[in-house]
């Protein structure tokens, strides 16, 4: 805050900061939806709304995404239900793990279809917009979307290039089709009033204004949203193309303050830590209002403190947009060995599981560079290791020791359990798909990484 700000400007600045944290997930999410519709994502090409776009390969070092998933292949659809309902059909996967995750405009995970949630048999689902009250076709299960725009983020377990043909066959048998009688065309994303390219702060609030109007929040949030009226966020016409100087100054200062808050929260997130592993099991617990097929309406998975939930939602939208609830897949990561020293590629390490992670689907450990969290090339093109890795060797007592190092171990038995590391600092990430209760109640502890 500058010395010349009035008390009114100070109040507006604080309100603008609050509005940024509240609205950042909505703005960021729909910007990414728009970007995906035009550019695609990795090996997932762009397609029009209400169609699936299917990935064609597992992630590799050529992918620019941080923490790229090397276990599954994506299928993504941008839903626009403003024209009416859609019928989703999924094939029988024969027990193969998959999940279709439904994300609304505000980034709430409001439904799941897949092995954990609904099984792996053939099934149909009617995806309906808010206020829809027609009959559901026989044999279909209704999924009511909280907002007319939503995303389906699908992931199919894939064991490697030789398994890709089987995954593609399942992708091709996954369909979206219109199910409405009206001739109304989907409206698409709302358009906003032109704001000068030199005013990115004002453009953010303009996007938030029109998107809040197009995608109302849950009733429990509606009254809270009214507090932003002094900022012009509830105005029918944009106040941001030619704003009052006091408002413009408050919006710029509030955005800068809130952005710093989110960055700080992203760095110092209040994650539980065990044995040097940071556990991100509850990063997506901010949804307290929308529970459709496959979600768990359980206090363990709901952040009831709405102020804390809003910051959590903003932080995860900033660091890991479209992530899943921990009960679908639990993630843990570490940067240090058992002595608290950074993990370095110049050293050799072991990770000994007395018992493998308790999961109903599968688990994996993926290797990333610590700085940019990218997959790093290695001589054997192995970027993850886990219970699906062919040839793993277990000890007679059932324990499993993984070897993390740059160079191949000398003997073949040890090399079977080798996960190559990059030359500099690295950060492995453990993924547990459909984790058991022991993962969350503390009866199962992850082992520390040992040097040597």
N, C-alpha and C positions, 0 to 999 in steps of 0.2 A: 504494500500500500504506500502510495506517495504521500508526502506531508500535506499536499494541497487538496487531498480528497475530503469531501464533506462526509458527515455522518451518514447521509442518505446514500452516497456512493459506496461507503463502506458496507452498509447493509445490502446493497445490490450486489456488491462483489461477493460477499459471503453466500448470498442466494445463488449467484451465478456459478460459484464453485460447487454448491450442493446439486444444482441442476445438471452440471457436467457429469458428475459421478453417477447421478440417477440415469441420465440419458445416453451416456457413452456406449453402453452395450447395444442399445437400439440403433444408434447411428453407425457404429462400427460394423455391426452385424449386417445391416442392409447395404452398406457400402461394399462389403464382401460378397453378398448375394448378387449385387449388380456386377461386380468384377468377375465373379464366377460365370455369370450368364454370358459375359462378353469374351472372357479369356480362358475359362476353364481353370483347372488346378492340377499341376503336375501332369500325369498321364491321363487325367480325366478331362475330356474335351468340353468346350462350351456347347450347350444345347438350349432351346427355348424352354420357357417355364412349362411345368407339368409333363416333363419327359425325363427319364433317367439318362444320366451320362455315366459310362462305365470306365473305370480304370483298366489298364491293359497290362500292368506289371507291378511287382512289388517295388517299394522305394529303394533307391540306391544312392551312391554319392553324388549323382547328377541332380538329385532333387534339392531345391533351395530351401525347403521347409525345415524349420527347427524341429527336432524330435520326431523326424519322419518315421511312421509306423512301418516296420519291416515284416510284420506278421500277417497283415491283411491287405486286401485289394479293395479300393473304394468303388461305391456306386452312389451317385449324388443326384438329387432332384430338387429343383427350386419350385415349390408349390405356390400357385396363385389361385386361391379358392374364391376369389371375388366373383367369378362367373358361375359357381356352383360346386357341387361335390365331385370327388374323384374316386374311382374304384381302383384299389391296389390289390394285385394278386401276386402271391409269392409261391415258389415251387417247393416241392419236397426236396430237402437238401441231403437226405439220407444220413442225418446225424451230424453233418458238418456244422461247425460253429459259424453263425453269422448274426449280425444285428442291424436293424434299421432303426436309427435314432431320429426322433422327431423334435425339431427345435423351432420355437415360435420366434416372432420378430424381436422379442425382448431377450432372447437367448435362453428361455426356459426349456429344459428337456421335459416334454410333457407326455411322451409315449415311447415305448420300445416294442418292436416286433423282432423275434429271433429266437435262437435256441433257449436262452435263459428265460425269456419272458413268455413266449407263446409256443415253444417247441419248434420242430423242424419239418413238420408236415405241410402239405399244400394248404393254403388258406387265402381268404379274401377279406379285405377291410374297406369300409366306406369312410373316406376322409371328408369331413363336413366343415363348412365355415361357421363362424359364430352366428347364432340365431336360426340355424337350419332346423326344420321340424318335420321333414317328410319321412316316409317309411324307409327303413333299411332293407335292401334286397335280401331274400332268403339265403341263409348260409354265410352272410357277411357279418363282421363285427364292426361296430361304429367306433371311429376315433374322431373326437370333436376337437378341432384346432382352436386355440384361444385367439389367433389372429388370422386374417385372410392370407397373409404371406407367411410361409414357413419353409423349413428345409428338412429333407430326409437325408441323413448322412449314414450311408450303408457301408458295412465292412464285412468282407468274406475271408474266412481263414484260408490261407494259401501256403502250401508247404514248399513252394519254389517254382521255378520255370516249368518243370515237368507237370505241375499241378494246375497250371494256368488254364489249360483247355477245359478242364472240369469246372473251374470257377466261371469262365466265360459262358459256358452252357447254362449255368444257374442265373447269371446276370441277364442273359437273353430271355429267360423265362420269368423275369420279374417285370411286371407291367403296371403302368398307370393309364387310365382311360377316363374320359369325361362320363359323369353320371348325373346329368341334369336335363330338365325339360325346357328351360328357358334358352333363348338364343343369345343371351348376354355374353359378351366376350370378357375375359379377364381384364382387369384394369391395369395391371402391372404395378410397379413401384410408384408411389406418389412423386410428383415433380415439385420442385421448390422454386421460389423466386430468385432471380439472378442476384448474386452478391459478388462484389468485386473480387477477382482472384487475389488481390493484395490484402484481403480481409478474411483469412481462414478461420479466425475465431468467430466472426459473425456468420460465416457460412455454416459452421457447426450448429449454432443455435437456430439458424433457419431450417436446416435439415431436421433438427429435433422438433421444431414447431410443427412442421407438416406431417412428420411421421407419428408424433404423439396423437395428432388429430385422426390420422388414418388407422392407427392401431392402438385403440384404448387399452389401458392396463386392466388388471383384475380389479373388481370392485373394491377390494381391500386397499388398493393403491390409488384409487380415483381421488379421494379426498386429499391425499398427500400431494398429488399433482397440482392441485389448485393453488398451492403456495407459490408457484412460479409465475402467477399472473403478472406481478410487477415487472417481470423481465420481458413481457410480450409473448411468452411461449404459448399462451392460450388465445392470442389474437387471431381473428379470421384472416386478416391481411398482414403481410410481413412488415414489421417495424425495423428490419435490419438492413434494408437497402440504403436507407438514409436515416440512420439512428440519431437520437439525441446524443450529444457528446458525453454527457454523464453516463448514459446507458452503455454506450460503446466502450468507455473506459472501464466500467465495472465488468462488462463481459470479458474483455481482454485479460484483466487482472484475475478474475475468478477462474477463467479457463486455465491460466498458467498455474495458479495455486492448486487446482484440482488435478491437473495433469501430474504435478509433482507428487501429490498425495497417492495417486495410483501407481506411479513409478516406485515410490517408497514401499507401498504395500506389496508390490510385485516382488521386490527384493527381500523384504523382511516379512514375508507372509507367515502367518501364525500356524505353520504346519507342525504337527506332532513329529518328533524325531525319536528313532529307536536305533541303537547300535550304529550311529552315524548315517542312517538312512533317513531322508526326508520323505514323509508319507503324505501324498496328496490325495488321500482317500475321500476327503470331504470338500473338494474344491467346487463342486457343482450342486451343493445343497441349498442354494438360494431360492429355488422354486418352492413356494408354500401355498400355491393357489390352484395349480392345474395338474390333475392326476388322472391320466387316461391309461390305456392298456399298457401293462408292463412296468409302470412306475410303482414305487413303494411309498405309500402314505404312512410313514413310520417316523416318530420323533427322532430316531437315530439319523435320518437322512433329510432333516428339515432345519434350516437355520431360522429360528423364529424371531430373533432380533432383526427387525427389518432394516434398521440403519446398517448393521453389520452385514446383512445379506446384500444390500445395495452396493457396498464397497467390494464385497466378494465377487459379485456379478461383474462389476467393472474391471476388477483385477484379472479375472479369468478371461473376459472378453479381450483384454489387452495381451495376455500371455499365451492363451491356449483356447482360442475360439472353437466352439463345436465339440468340446470334450464331453465325455460320458460320466454318469454317476459312478461312484466307486463300487457299487454293488454289481455293475455290469463289467467293469474292468478297473482294478486297483493298481495304481502306479506308485513306485518308490524309486528314489534316485539318491546317489551319493557322489561326493567329490573327494572323499578322504579315505585313508586306510584305517586299520584298527588303532593306530597310534595318533590319529588326527592329522596325518601328513597328506598333502595333496597327492592325488593319483597321477603318476608320471609315466610316460611311455618308456623311459629309460630303465624302469624297474619291472620285475616280474612279480605277479600277485596270484594268490589262490582265493577262491570263494568256495567254502565247503558247506554244503547243505546236509545237515544230519538227516533231515527229512525234506523232500522237495516241497515247494509251496503248495498248500492245500487248495486245489482249484477243481471246479467241475468241468472246465473246458481245457485250457492249456496255459502255460506260462512261458515267458522268454526273458532273456537279458540281452539288451541291445546296447551297442557301443557307440558313443558320440564324442566328438571333440568337445572339450569343456567350454571353449570360448563361444563358438557359434552354434553348438548343439546340432551339428551336421554329421551324417554318416561319412566315414573316412575310408578311402580305397585301401584294400589289403590284398596280399598275394593269393588268397584262396576265396576271395569274394564272399567271406562270411561276416555278416554284420550283426547277427544275433545268434543266440544259442539257447536251447530250451528243451522241454520234454518231447518236442517233435523232431529234434535234430537227429538224423540217422547216425547210428554207431556210438552213441554216448556210452561210456563205461561207468558202471556203478561199483562201489566196494561191496564186499561180502555182507557188511552190516546194513546195506541199503543206502548208504550215504553217497552223495555226488559231489565231486570236487571239480570246479571249473578253473581253468588256467588262463589268466589275463596277462598277455605279454605281447611284445612286438614280434619276436622271432618264434618260429615253429619249435615246439618241444622236440627233443631228440627221439624219443620213443613213440611209436604209433599209438599206444594205449593212452598216453597223456595227450597226444596231439588230437585225439578224437574229442577231447573236452576243451579244446583251445578256442578262445575268442580273441582274435587279434586286436591290439590297441594301437592308437595313433602315436606319433613320435613325441608329441607334447603332452600337456595335461588332458585328461579325459574324464568323462562322466558317464558311467553305465546307468541304464534305466531298466528297472524290473517291471514287467507288465504281467498281471495275473488276471486272466479272463474268467469271469464267473467265479470270483474268489469265495472260499468257504468262510463260515462264521469265525473260525479261528484267526483269520487274517485281521479281523477288526476288534475282537475282544481281548487281544493281547496274549492269547495262549500259544500263538505261533509267532516266533521272533525271527527276523531276518538275521543271518550271520554277518559278522564284520569281514571286510576284505583284508587279508593278511599279506604283508610284503614278504617276498622270498619263496 
